[in-house]
Amino acid sequence: MIYQWLQKEDPLIDSTVSRDFNFVTDVLYEKLKLQDVFLFKDQVILYMPPPFRMYSKNVRIIDDCTEIEVQKPSSPMEQQMTFSRYKNFNTFKGMIGITPNGAISFISELFTSSAT
């Protein structure tokens, strides 16, 4: 989505947009990877929505796994590694964790779809 927006805003060649986008995400990763991602329990409870506080006070993180569609690789071995039988196209798998009030607290590395 961001990639498509960049192409519309400035008609650069694909490789330039891709290279710039990859550079920005690499810089963000290097800067943010040292951040402490898990809040203390009292901090989570303080900002927890009332329904969670009443019924699920011990919840600190809500996990969700997802598959992200990717372009079909040219290498047959990479095609096999990234093909998802569940989605029926090539994907990477990842996991995200959020606190009960919706703050992102964890994002995993991406894995090939053949990983379980």
Jmol script that loads the backbone (N, CA, C; Angstrom):
load data "model"
ATOM      1  N   MET A   1       0.818  -1.172   0.000  1.00  0.00           N
ATOM      2  CA  MET A   1       0.000   0.000   0.000  1.00  0.00           C
ATOM      3  C   MET A   1       0.876   1.256   0.000  1.00  0.00           C
ATOM      4  N   ILE A   2       1.847   1.331   0.878  1.00  0.00           N
ATOM      5  CA  ILE A   2       2.754   2.475   0.913  1.00  0.00           C
ATOM      6  C   ILE A   2       3.529   2.546  -0.400  1.00  0.00           C
ATOM      7  N   TYR A   3       3.960   1.390  -0.869  1.00  0.00           N
ATOM      8  CA  TYR A   3       4.724   1.313  -2.107  1.00  0.00           C
ATOM      9  C   TYR A   3       3.909   1.875  -3.268  1.00  0.00           C
ATOM     10  N   GLN A   4       2.618   1.519  -3.348  1.00  0.00           N
ATOM     11  CA  GLN A   4       1.765   2.022  -4.425  1.00  0.00           C
ATOM     12  C   GLN A   4       1.576   3.529  -4.305  1.00  0.00           C
ATOM     13  N   TRP A   5       1.425   4.014  -3.072  1.00  0.00           N
ATOM     14  CA  TRP A   5       1.278   5.447  -2.865  1.00  0.00           C
ATOM     15  C   TRP A   5       2.517   6.193  -3.324  1.00  0.00           C
ATOM     16  N   LEU A   6       3.712   5.661  -2.977  1.00  0.00           N
ATOM     17  CA  LEU A   6       4.952   6.308  -3.398  1.00  0.00           C
ATOM     18  C   LEU A   6       5.060   6.382  -4.914  1.00  0.00           C
ATOM     19  N   GLN A   7       4.638   5.325  -5.590  1.00  0.00           N
ATOM     20  CA  GLN A   7       4.706   5.332  -7.050  1.00  0.00           C
ATOM     21  C   GLN A   7       3.778   6.395  -7.639  1.00  0.00           C
ATOM     22  N   LYS A   8       2.625   6.619  -7.033  1.00  0.00           N
ATOM     23  CA  LYS A   8       1.684   7.617  -7.537  1.00  0.00           C
ATOM     24  C   LYS A   8       2.180   9.033  -7.258  1.00  0.00           C
ATOM     25  N   GLU A   9       2.774   9.237  -6.077  1.00  0.00           N
ATOM     26  CA  GLU A   9       3.246  10.561  -5.689  1.00  0.00           C
ATOM     27  C   GLU A   9       4.426  11.037  -6.533  1.00  0.00           C
ATOM     28  N   ASP A  10       5.309  10.152  -6.846  1.00  0.00           N
ATOM     29  CA  ASP A  10       6.500  10.503  -7.608  1.00  0.00           C
ATOM     30  C   ASP A  10       6.831   9.340  -8.534  1.00  0.00           C
ATOM     31  N   PRO A  11       6.618   9.516  -9.825  1.00  0.00           N
ATOM     32  CA  PRO A  11       6.797   8.391 -10.746  1.00  0.00           C
ATOM     33  C   PRO A  11       8.273   7.983 -10.911  1.00  0.00           C
ATOM     34  N   LEU A  12       8.824   7.406  -9.869  1.00  0.00           N
ATOM     35  CA  LEU A  12      10.198   6.909  -9.917  1.00  0.00           C
ATOM     36  C   LEU A  12      10.187   5.493 -10.469  1.00  0.00           C
ATOM     37  N   ILE A  13      11.334   5.056 -10.862  1.00  0.00           N
ATOM     38  CA  ILE A  13      11.404   3.669 -11.313  1.00  0.00           C
ATOM     39  C   ILE A  13      11.269   2.751 -10.102  1.00  0.00           C
ATOM     40  N   ASP A  14      10.748   1.541 -10.334  1.00  0.00           N
ATOM     41  CA  ASP A  14      10.457   0.608  -9.241  1.00  0.00           C
ATOM     42  C   ASP A  14      11.659   0.332  -8.348  1.00  0.00           C
ATOM     43  N   SER A  15      12.825   0.172  -8.931  1.00  0.00           N
ATOM     44  CA  SER A  15      13.991  -0.188  -8.128  1.00  0.00           C
ATOM     45  C   SER A  15      14.358   0.917  -7.141  1.00  0.00           C
ATOM     46  N   THR A  16      14.160   2.177  -7.523  1.00  0.00           N
ATOM     47  CA  THR A  16      14.474   3.292  -6.630  1.00  0.00           C
ATOM     48  C   THR A  16      13.515   3.309  -5.442  1.00  0.00           C
ATOM     49  N   VAL A  17      12.218   3.154  -5.723  1.00  0.00           N
ATOM     50  CA  VAL A  17      11.226   3.141  -4.654  1.00  0.00           C
ATOM     51  C   VAL A  17      11.497   1.967  -3.727  1.00  0.00           C
ATOM     52  N   SER A  18      11.747   0.817  -4.285  1.00  0.00           N
ATOM     53  CA  SER A  18      12.020  -0.378  -3.484  1.00  0.00           C
ATOM     54  C   SER A  18      13.265  -0.200  -2.623  1.00  0.00           C
ATOM     55  N   ARG A  19      14.327   0.317  -3.216  1.00  0.00           N
ATOM     56  CA  ARG A  19      15.576   0.522  -2.483  1.00  0.00           C
ATOM     57  C   ARG A  19      15.385   1.525  -1.337  1.00  0.00           C
ATOM     58  N   ASP A  20      14.700   2.632  -1.612  1.00  0.00           N
ATOM     59  CA  ASP A  20      14.460   3.643  -0.579  1.00  0.00           C
ATOM     60  C   ASP A  20      13.575   3.094   0.544  1.00  0.00           C
ATOM     61  N   PHE A  21      12.539   2.365   0.186  1.00  0.00           N
ATOM     62  CA  PHE A  21      11.638   1.791   1.185  1.00  0.00           C
ATOM     63  C   PHE A  21      12.392   0.798   2.066  1.00  0.00           C
ATOM     64  N   ASN A  22      13.215  -0.046   1.454  1.00  0.00           N
ATOM     65  CA  ASN A  22      14.007  -1.014   2.219  1.00  0.00           C
ATOM     66  C   ASN A  22      14.994  -0.309   3.143  1.00  0.00           C
ATOM     67  N   PHE A  23      15.592   0.774   2.687  1.00  0.00           N
ATOM     68  CA  PHE A  23      16.532   1.533   3.510  1.00  0.00           C
ATOM     69  C   PHE A  23      15.831   2.096   4.748  1.00  0.00           C
ATOM     70  N   VAL A  24      14.665   2.702   4.546  1.00  0.00           N
ATOM     71  CA  VAL A  24      13.919   3.296   5.662  1.00  0.00           C
ATOM     72  C   VAL A  24      13.512   2.224   6.666  1.00  0.00           C
ATOM     73  N   THR A  25      13.019   1.084   6.200  1.00  0.00           N
ATOM     74  CA  THR A  25      12.620   0.032   7.130  1.00  0.00           C
ATOM     75  C   THR A  25      13.825  -0.544   7.865  1.00  0.00           C
ATOM     76  N   ASP A  26      14.968  -0.642   7.212  1.00  0.00           N
ATOM     77  CA  ASP A  26      16.185  -1.115   7.894  1.00  0.00           C
ATOM     78  C   ASP A  26      16.613  -0.148   8.993  1.00  0.00           C
ATOM     79  N   VAL A  27      16.553   1.150   8.719  1.00  0.00           N
ATOM     80  CA  VAL A  27      16.926   2.156   9.719  1.00  0.00           C
ATOM     81  C   VAL A  27      15.960   2.095  10.898  1.00  0.00           C
ATOM     82  N   LEU A  28      14.663   2.014  10.619  1.00  0.00           N
ATOM     83  CA  LEU A  28      13.682   1.912  11.698  1.00  0.00           C
ATOM     84  C   LEU A  28      13.926   0.673  12.548  1.00  0.00           C
ATOM     85  N   TYR A  29      14.218  -0.443  11.902  1.00  0.00           N
ATOM     86  CA  TYR A  29      14.487  -1.677  12.642  1.00  0.00           C
ATOM     87  C   TYR A  29      15.681  -1.501  13.573  1.00  0.00           C
ATOM     88  N   GLU A  30      16.770  -0.937  13.061  1.00  0.00           N
ATOM     89  CA  GLU A  30      17.978  -0.759  13.874  1.00  0.00           C
ATOM     90  C   GLU A  30      17.716   0.167  15.062  1.00  0.00           C
ATOM     91  N   LYS A  31      16.920   1.204  14.873  1.00  0.00           N
ATOM     92  CA  LYS A  31      16.640   2.153  15.951  1.00  0.00           C
ATOM     93  C   LYS A  31      15.666   1.583  16.985  1.00  0.00           C
ATOM     94  N   LEU A  32      14.685   0.814  16.527  1.00  0.00           N
ATOM     95  CA  LEU A  32      13.632   0.350  17.428  1.00  0.00           C
ATOM     96  C   LEU A  32      13.897  -0.997  18.075  1.00  0.00           C
ATOM     97  N   LYS A  33      14.846  -1.762  17.570  1.00  0.00           N
ATOM     98  CA  LYS A  33      15.051  -3.105  18.109  1.00  0.00           C
ATOM     99  C   LYS A  33      15.570  -3.104  19.542  1.00  0.00           C
ATOM    100  N   LEU A  34      16.152  -1.999  19.987  1.00  0.00           N
ATOM    101  CA  LEU A  34      16.680  -1.924  21.342  1.00  0.00           C
ATOM    102  C   LEU A  34      15.641  -1.460  22.360  1.00  0.00           C
ATOM    103  N   GLN A  35      14.452  -1.093  21.897  1.00  0.00           N
ATOM    104  CA  GLN A  35      13.407  -0.620  22.799  1.00  0.00           C
ATOM    105  C   GLN A  35      12.843  -1.774  23.618  1.00  0.00           C
ATOM    106  N   ASP A  36      12.560  -1.516  24.872  1.00  0.00           N
ATOM    107  CA  ASP A  36      11.924  -2.514  25.727  1.00  0.00           C
ATOM    108  C   ASP A  36      10.456  -2.580  25.331  1.00  0.00           C
ATOM    109  N   VAL A  37      10.017  -3.728  24.828  1.00  0.00           N
ATOM    110  CA  VAL A  37       8.680  -3.813  24.257  1.00  0.00           C
ATOM    111  C   VAL A  37       7.609  -4.243  25.240  1.00  0.00           C
ATOM    112  N   PHE A  38       7.973  -4.866  26.335  1.00  0.00           N
ATOM    113  CA  PHE A  38       6.959  -5.344  27.266  1.00  0.00           C
ATOM    114  C   PHE A  38       6.833  -4.390  28.454  1.00  0.00           C
ATOM    115  N   LEU A  39       5.615  -3.882  28.634  1.00  0.00           N
ATOM    116  CA  LEU A  39       5.340  -2.974  29.736  1.00  0.00           C
ATOM    117  C   LEU A  39       5.220  -3.767  31.036  1.00  0.00           C
ATOM    118  N   PHE A  40       5.426  -3.081  32.164  1.00  0.00           N
ATOM    119  CA  PHE A  40       5.199  -3.701  33.461  1.00  0.00           C
ATOM    120  C   PHE A  40       3.703  -3.935  33.650  1.00  0.00           C
ATOM    121  N   LYS A  41       3.361  -4.963  34.414  1.00  0.00           N
ATOM    122  CA  LYS A  41       1.965  -5.338  34.593  1.00  0.00           C
ATOM    123  C   LYS A  41       1.125  -4.173  35.118  1.00  0.00           C
ATOM    124  N   ASP A  42       1.631  -3.395  36.074  1.00  0.00           N
ATOM    125  CA  ASP A  42       0.854  -2.280  36.613  1.00  0.00           C
ATOM    126  C   ASP A  42       0.572  -1.211  35.561  1.00  0.00           C
ATOM    127  N   GLN A  43       1.492  -1.032  34.609  1.00  0.00           N
ATOM    128  CA  GLN A  43       1.268  -0.075  33.517  1.00  0.00           C
ATOM    129  C   GLN A  43       0.152  -0.568  32.599  1.00  0.00           C
ATOM    130  N   VAL A  44       0.153  -1.871  32.305  1.00  0.00           N
ATOM    131  CA  VAL A  44      -0.885  -2.440  31.443  1.00  0.00           C
ATOM    132  C   VAL A  44      -2.246  -2.306  32.113  1.00  0.00           C
ATOM    133  N   ILE A  45      -2.321  -2.631  33.396  1.00  0.00           N
ATOM    134  CA  ILE A  45      -3.594  -2.561  34.119  1.00  0.00           C
ATOM    135  C   ILE A  45      -4.099  -1.121  34.195  1.00  0.00           C
ATOM    136  N   LEU A  46      -3.206  -0.161  34.384  1.00  0.00           N
ATOM    137  CA  LEU A  46      -3.584   1.244  34.476  1.00  0.00           C
ATOM    138  C   LEU A  46      -4.329   1.722  33.223  1.00  0.00           C
ATOM    139  N   TYR A  47      -3.862   1.309  32.039  1.00  0.00           N
ATOM    140  CA  TYR A  47      -4.461   1.772  30.779  1.00  0.00           C
ATOM    141  C   TYR A  47      -5.435   0.757  30.174  1.00  0.00           C
ATOM    142  N   MET A  48      -5.725  -0.303  30.892  1.00  0.00           N
ATOM    143  CA  MET A  48      -6.591  -1.367  30.394  1.00  0.00           C
ATOM    144  C   MET A  48      -8.045  -0.897  30.304  1.00  0.00           C
ATOM    145  N   PRO A  49      -8.747  -1.209  29.204  1.00  0.00           N
ATOM    146  CA  PRO A  49     -10.171  -0.870  29.119  1.00  0.00           C
ATOM    147  C   PRO A  49     -10.960  -1.590  30.219  1.00  0.00           C
ATOM    148  N   PRO A  50     -12.035  -0.967  30.712  1.00  0.00           N
ATOM    149  CA  PRO A  50     -12.805  -1.553  31.815  1.00  0.00           C
ATOM    150  C   PRO A  50     -13.232  -3.016  31.620  1.00  0.00           C
ATOM    151  N   PRO A  51     -13.719  -3.433  30.431  1.00  0.00           N
ATOM    152  CA  PRO A  51     -14.107  -4.852  30.302  1.00  0.00           C
ATOM    153  C   PRO A  51     -12.932  -5.813  30.558  1.00  0.00           C
ATOM    154  N   PHE A  52     -11.746  -5.444  30.111  1.00  0.00           N
ATOM    155  CA  PHE A  52     -10.566  -6.275  30.384  1.00  0.00           C
ATOM    156  C   PHE A  52     -10.261  -6.266  31.878  1.00  0.00           C
ATOM    157  N   ARG A  53     -10.337  -5.091  32.482  1.00  0.00           N
ATOM    158  CA  ARG A  53     -10.005  -4.974  33.901  1.00  0.00           C
ATOM    159  C   ARG A  53     -10.954  -5.815  34.757  1.00  0.00           C
ATOM    160  N   MET A  54     -12.218  -5.900  34.336  1.00  0.00           N
ATOM    161  CA  MET A  54     -13.214  -6.655  35.107  1.00  0.00           C
ATOM    162  C   MET A  54     -13.055  -8.166  34.938  1.00  0.00           C
ATOM    163  N   TYR A  55     -12.798  -8.609  33.702  1.00  0.00           N
ATOM    164  CA  TYR A  55     -12.860 -10.041  33.423  1.00  0.00           C
ATOM    165  C   TYR A  55     -11.519 -10.686  33.099  1.00  0.00           C
ATOM    166  N   SER A  56     -10.546  -9.919  32.700  1.00  0.00           N
ATOM    167  CA  SER A  56      -9.269 -10.502  32.258  1.00  0.00           C
ATOM    168  C   SER A  56      -8.097  -9.678  32.759  1.00  0.00           C
ATOM    169  N   LYS A  57      -8.033  -9.468  34.053  1.00  0.00           N
ATOM    170  CA  LYS A  57      -7.022  -8.587  34.624  1.00  0.00           C
ATOM    171  C   LYS A  57      -5.595  -9.097  34.397  1.00  0.00           C
ATOM    172  N   ASN A  58      -5.412 -10.387  34.181  1.00  0.00           N
ATOM    173  CA  ASN A  58      -4.073 -10.954  34.000  1.00  0.00           C
ATOM    174  C   ASN A  58      -3.557 -10.885  32.565  1.00  0.00           C
ATOM    175  N   VAL A  59      -4.384 -10.380  31.642  1.00  0.00           N
ATOM    176  CA  VAL A  59      -3.957 -10.270  30.241  1.00  0.00           C
ATOM    177  C   VAL A  59      -2.944  -9.139  30.116  1.00  0.00           C
ATOM    178  N   ARG A  60      -1.767  -9.458  29.558  1.00  0.00           N
ATOM    179  CA  ARG A  60      -0.756  -8.417  29.331  1.00  0.00           C
ATOM    180  C   ARG A  60      -0.515  -8.186  27.856  1.00  0.00           C
ATOM    181  N   ILE A  61      -0.755  -9.224  27.047  1.00  0.00           N
ATOM    182  CA  ILE A  61      -0.508  -9.106  25.613  1.00  0.00           C
ATOM    183  C   ILE A  61      -1.491 -10.000  24.863  1.00  0.00           C
ATOM    184  N   ILE A  62      -1.960  -9.508  23.731  1.00  0.00           N
ATOM    185  CA  ILE A  62      -2.841 -10.276  22.853  1.00  0.00           C
ATOM    186  C   ILE A  62      -2.041 -10.549  21.592  1.00  0.00           C
ATOM    187  N   ASP A  63      -1.859 -11.830  21.269  1.00  0.00           N
ATOM    188  CA  ASP A  63      -1.060 -12.229  20.107  1.00  0.00           C
ATOM    189  C   ASP A  63      -1.949 -12.487  18.908  1.00  0.00           C
ATOM    190  N   ASP A  64      -1.442 -12.150  17.741  1.00  0.00           N
ATOM    191  CA  ASP A  64      -2.122 -12.480  16.498  1.00  0.00           C
ATOM    192  C   ASP A  64      -1.077 -12.850  15.473  1.00  0.00           C
ATOM    193  N   CYS A  65      -1.293 -13.951  14.804  1.00  0.00           N
ATOM    194  CA  CYS A  65      -0.397 -14.386  13.733  1.00  0.00           C
ATOM    195  C   CYS A  65      -1.069 -14.095  12.402  1.00  0.00           C
ATOM    196  N   THR A  66      -0.277 -13.749  11.422  1.00  0.00           N
ATOM    197  CA  THR A  66      -0.831 -13.436  10.118  1.00  0.00           C
ATOM    198  C   THR A  66       0.125 -13.879   9.020  1.00  0.00           C
ATOM    199  N   GLU A  67      -0.412 -13.982   7.820  1.00  0.00           N
ATOM    200  CA  GLU A  67       0.395 -14.276   6.648  1.00  0.00           C
ATOM    201  C   GLU A  67       0.304 -13.086   5.706  1.00  0.00           C
ATOM    202  N   ILE A  68       1.439 -12.660   5.185  1.00  0.00           N
ATOM    203  CA  ILE A  68       1.511 -11.506   4.294  1.00  0.00           C
ATOM    204  C   ILE A  68       1.864 -12.003   2.895  1.00  0.00           C
ATOM    205  N   GLU A  69       1.016 -11.695   1.939  1.00  0.00           N
ATOM    206  CA  GLU A  69       1.249 -12.147   0.568  1.00  0.00           C
ATOM    207  C   GLU A  69       2.482 -11.456  -0.010  1.00  0.00           C
ATOM    208  N   VAL A  70       3.302 -12.245  -0.723  1.00  0.00           N
ATOM    209  CA  VAL A  70       4.491 -11.715  -1.386  1.00  0.00           C
ATOM    210  C   VAL A  70       4.475 -12.137  -2.847  1.00  0.00           C
ATOM    211  N   GLN A  71       5.270 -11.447  -3.627  1.00  0.00           N
ATOM    212  CA  GLN A  71       5.399 -11.791  -5.035  1.00  0.00           C
ATOM    213  C   GLN A  71       6.010 -13.180  -5.155  1.00  0.00           C
ATOM    214  N   LYS A  72       5.548 -13.942  -6.127  1.00  0.00           N
ATOM    215  CA  LYS A  72       6.050 -15.299  -6.339  1.00  0.00           C
ATOM    216  C   LYS A  72       7.530 -15.246  -6.710  1.00  0.00           C
ATOM    217  N   PRO A  73       8.393 -15.898  -5.919  1.00  0.00           N
ATOM    218  CA  PRO A  73       9.829 -15.883  -6.221  1.00  0.00           C
ATOM    219  C   PRO A  73      10.131 -16.611  -7.529  1.00  0.00           C
ATOM    220  N   SER A  74      11.232 -16.253  -8.160  1.00  0.00           N
ATOM    221  CA  SER A  74      11.610 -16.916  -9.415  1.00  0.00           C
ATOM    222  C   SER A  74      12.251 -18.276  -9.162  1.00  0.00           C
ATOM    223  N   SER A  75      12.879 -18.452  -8.029  1.00  0.00           N
ATOM    224  CA  SER A  75      13.528 -19.713  -7.688  1.00  0.00           C
ATOM    225  C   SER A  75      12.493 -20.746  -7.238  1.00  0.00           C
ATOM    226  N   PRO A  76      12.496 -21.943  -7.829  1.00  0.00           N
ATOM    227  CA  PRO A  76      11.555 -22.983  -7.409  1.00  0.00           C
ATOM    228  C   PRO A  76      11.689 -23.345  -5.923  1.00  0.00           C
ATOM    229  N   MET A  77      12.911 -23.341  -5.412  1.00  0.00           N
ATOM    230  CA  MET A  77      13.105 -23.669  -4.004  1.00  0.00           C
ATOM    231  C   MET A  77      12.468 -22.597  -3.104  1.00  0.00           C
ATOM    232  N   GLU A  78      12.624 -21.326  -3.465  1.00  0.00           N
ATOM    233  CA  GLU A  78      12.022 -20.244  -2.695  1.00  0.00           C
ATOM    234  C   GLU A  78      10.506 -20.252  -2.829  1.00  0.00           C
ATOM    235  N   GLN A  79      10.012 -20.640  -4.007  1.00  0.00           N
ATOM    236  CA  GLN A  79       8.564 -20.770  -4.192  1.00  0.00           C
ATOM    237  C   GLN A  79       8.009 -21.800  -3.219  1.00  0.00           C
ATOM    238  N   GLN A  80       8.701 -22.925  -3.114  1.00  0.00           N
ATOM    239  CA  GLN A  80       8.262 -23.990  -2.225  1.00  0.00           C
ATOM    240  C   GLN A  80       8.310 -23.537  -0.761  1.00  0.00           C
ATOM    241  N   MET A  81       9.339 -22.784  -0.392  1.00  0.00           N
ATOM    242  CA  MET A  81       9.486 -22.332   0.998  1.00  0.00           C
ATOM    243  C   MET A  81       8.417 -21.310   1.396  1.00  0.00           C
ATOM    244  N   THR A  82       7.967 -20.493   0.440  1.00  0.00           N
ATOM    245  CA  THR A  82       7.033 -19.425   0.779  1.00  0.00           C
ATOM    246  C   THR A  82       5.581 -19.744   0.431  1.00  0.00           C
ATOM    247  N   PHE A  83       5.314 -20.884  -0.214  1.00  0.00           N
ATOM    248  CA  PHE A  83       3.938 -21.186  -0.612  1.00  0.00           C
ATOM    249  C   PHE A  83       3.107 -21.595   0.591  1.00  0.00           C
ATOM    250  N   SER A  84       1.935 -20.989   0.714  1.00  0.00           N
ATOM    251  CA  SER A  84       1.004 -21.300   1.786  1.00  0.00           C
ATOM    252  C   SER A  84      -0.159 -22.104   1.224  1.00  0.00           C
ATOM    253  N   ARG A  85      -0.306 -23.325   1.687  1.00  0.00           N
ATOM    254  CA  ARG A  85      -1.445 -24.140   1.248  1.00  0.00           C
ATOM    255  C   ARG A  85      -2.756 -23.564   1.789  1.00  0.00           C
ATOM    256  N   TYR A  86      -2.685 -22.936   2.941  1.00  0.00           N
ATOM    257  CA  TYR A  86      -3.874 -22.341   3.546  1.00  0.00           C
ATOM    258  C   TYR A  86      -4.382 -21.159   2.719  1.00  0.00           C
ATOM    259  N   LYS A  87      -3.478 -20.274   2.311  1.00  0.00           N
ATOM    260  CA  LYS A  87      -3.852 -19.078   1.545  1.00  0.00           C
ATOM    261  C   LYS A  87      -3.825 -19.316   0.032  1.00  0.00           C
ATOM    262  N   ASN A  88      -3.101 -20.355  -0.385  1.00  0.00           N
ATOM    263  CA  ASN A  88      -2.956 -20.719  -1.796  1.00  0.00           C
ATOM    264  C   ASN A  88      -2.182 -19.673  -2.602  1.00  0.00           C
ATOM    265  N   PHE A  89      -1.245 -18.995  -1.961  1.00  0.00           N
ATOM    266  CA  PHE A  89      -0.279 -18.132  -2.645  1.00  0.00           C
ATOM    267  C   PHE A  89       0.959 -18.016  -1.770  1.00  0.00           C
ATOM    268  N   ASN A  90       1.975 -17.320  -2.255  1.00  0.00           N
ATOM    269  CA  ASN A  90       3.242 -17.212  -1.536  1.00  0.00           C
ATOM    270  C   ASN A  90       3.123 -16.154  -0.438  1.00  0.00           C
ATOM    271  N   THR A  91       3.582 -16.519   0.768  1.00  0.00           N
ATOM    272  CA  THR A  91       3.437 -15.616   1.903  1.00  0.00           C
ATOM    273  C   THR A  91       4.634 -15.718   2.850  1.00  0.00           C
ATOM    274  N   PHE A  92       4.730 -14.744   3.724  1.00  0.00           N
ATOM    275  CA  PHE A  92       5.586 -14.791   4.902  1.00  0.00           C
ATOM    276  C   PHE A  92       4.661 -14.764   6.108  1.00  0.00           C
ATOM    277  N   LYS A  93       5.076 -15.435   7.186  1.00  0.00           N
ATOM    278  CA  LYS A  93       4.295 -15.460   8.417  1.00  0.00           C
ATOM    279  C   LYS A  93       4.945 -14.560   9.453  1.00  0.00           C
ATOM    280  N   GLY A  94       4.106 -13.919  10.242  1.00  0.00           N
ATOM    281  CA  GLY A  94       4.603 -13.080  11.311  1.00  0.00           C
ATOM    282  C   GLY A  94       3.623 -13.050  12.461  1.00  0.00           C
ATOM    283  N   MET A  95       4.082 -12.537  13.592  1.00  0.00           N
ATOM    284  CA  MET A  95       3.239 -12.440  14.774  1.00  0.00           C
ATOM    285  C   MET A  95       3.355 -11.027  15.329  1.00  0.00           C
ATOM    286  N   ILE A  96       2.232 -10.520  15.800  1.00  0.00           N
ATOM    287  CA  ILE A  96       2.201  -9.197  16.419  1.00  0.00           C
ATOM    288  C   ILE A  96       1.543  -9.334  17.783  1.00  0.00           C
ATOM    289  N   GLY A  97       2.007  -8.565  18.730  1.00  0.00           N
ATOM    290  CA  GLY A  97       1.422  -8.545  20.059  1.00  0.00           C
ATOM    291  C   GLY A  97       0.986  -7.139  20.401  1.00  0.00           C
ATOM    292  N   ILE A  98      -0.214  -7.018  20.961  1.00  0.00           N
ATOM    293  CA  ILE A  98      -0.711  -5.710  21.390  1.00  0.00           C
ATOM    294  C   ILE A  98      -1.146  -5.799  22.851  1.00  0.00           C
ATOM    295  N   THR A  99      -1.102  -4.664  23.532  1.00  0.00           N
ATOM    296  CA  THR A  99      -1.607  -4.600  24.894  1.00  0.00           C
ATOM    297  C   THR A  99      -3.132  -4.482  24.822  1.00  0.00           C
ATOM    298  N   PRO A 100      -3.855  -4.731  25.910  1.00  0.00           N
ATOM    299  CA  PRO A 100      -5.318  -4.640  25.875  1.00  0.00           C
ATOM    300  C   PRO A 100      -5.863  -3.292  25.417  1.00  0.00           C
ATOM    301  N   ASN A 101      -5.098  -2.199  25.569  1.00  0.00           N
ATOM    302  CA  ASN A 101      -5.590  -0.901  25.107  1.00  0.00           C
ATOM    303  C   ASN A 101      -5.206  -0.603  23.659  1.00  0.00           C
ATOM    304  N   GLY A 102      -4.540  -1.558  22.981  1.00  0.00           N
ATOM    305  CA  GLY A 102      -4.268  -1.418  21.554  1.00  0.00           C
ATOM    306  C   GLY A 102      -2.870  -0.979  21.180  1.00  0.00           C
ATOM    307  N   ALA A 103      -1.988  -0.786  22.138  1.00  0.00           N
ATOM    308  CA  ALA A 103      -0.616  -0.375  21.823  1.00  0.00           C
ATOM    309  C   ALA A 103       0.181  -1.591  21.329  1.00  0.00           C
ATOM    310  N   ILE A 104       0.914  -1.421  20.239  1.00  0.00           N
ATOM    311  CA  ILE A 104       1.739  -2.503  19.720  1.00  0.00           C
ATOM    312  C   ILE A 104       2.914  -2.701  20.664  1.00  0.00           C
ATOM    313  N   SER A 105       3.106  -3.942  21.118  1.00  0.00           N
ATOM    314  CA  SER A 105       4.196  -4.203  22.055  1.00  0.00           C
ATOM    315  C   SER A 105       5.190  -5.236  21.537  1.00  0.00           C
ATOM    316  N   PHE A 106       4.884  -5.890  20.425  1.00  0.00           N
ATOM    317  CA  PHE A 106       5.788  -6.906  19.890  1.00  0.00           C
ATOM    318  C   PHE A 106       5.489  -7.135  18.423  1.00  0.00           C
ATOM    319  N   ILE A 107       6.539  -7.205  17.606  1.00  0.00           N
ATOM    320  CA  ILE A 107       6.422  -7.608  16.207  1.00  0.00           C
ATOM    321  C   ILE A 107       7.549  -8.596  15.944  1.00  0.00           C
ATOM    322  N   SER A 108       7.193  -9.780  15.497  1.00  0.00           N
ATOM    323  CA  SER A 108       8.208 -10.811  15.265  1.00  0.00           C
ATOM    324  C   SER A 108       8.912 -10.592  13.932  1.00  0.00           C
ATOM    325  N   GLU A 109       9.975 -11.344  13.741  1.00  0.00           N
ATOM    326  CA  GLU A 109      10.584 -11.417  12.421  1.00  0.00           C
ATOM    327  C   GLU A 109       9.609 -12.164  11.518  1.00  0.00           C
ATOM    328  N   LEU A 110       9.776 -12.037  10.206  1.00  0.00           N
ATOM    329  CA  LEU A 110       8.945 -12.784   9.274  1.00  0.00           C
ATOM    330  C   LEU A 110       9.605 -14.118   8.968  1.00  0.00           C
ATOM    331  N   PHE A 111       8.780 -15.127   8.799  1.00  0.00           N
ATOM    332  CA  PHE A 111       9.245 -16.471   8.494  1.00  0.00           C
ATOM    333  C   PHE A 111       8.584 -16.947   7.211  1.00  0.00           C
ATOM    334  N   THR A 112       9.237 -17.879   6.543  1.00  0.00           N
ATOM    335  CA  THR A 112       8.635 -18.448   5.334  1.00  0.00           C
ATOM    336  C   THR A 112       7.406 -19.251   5.719  1.00  0.00           C
ATOM    337  N   SER A 113       6.498 -19.412   4.771  1.00  0.00           N
ATOM    338  CA  SER A 113       5.246 -20.108   5.055  1.00  0.00           C
ATOM    339  C   SER A 113       5.437 -21.579   5.366  1.00  0.00           C
ATOM    340  N   SER A 114       6.565 -22.142   4.970  1.00  0.00           N
ATOM    341  CA  SER A 114       6.800 -23.547   5.278  1.00  0.00           C
ATOM    342  C   SER A 114       7.116 -23.744   6.757  1.00  0.00           C
ATOM    343  N   ALA A 115       7.474 -22.663   7.463  1.00  0.00           N
ATOM    344  CA  ALA A 115       7.723 -22.738   8.906  1.00  0.00           C
ATOM    345  C   ALA A 115       6.397 -22.819   9.638  1.00  0.00           C
ATOM    346  N   THR A 116       6.362 -23.598  10.712  1.00  0.00           N
ATOM    347  CA  THR A 116       5.104 -23.690  11.470  1.00  0.00           C
ATOM    348  C   THR A 116       5.318 -23.188  12.878  1.00  0.00           C
TER     349      THR A 116
END
end "model"
wireframe off; spacefill off
backbone 0.3
color backbone group
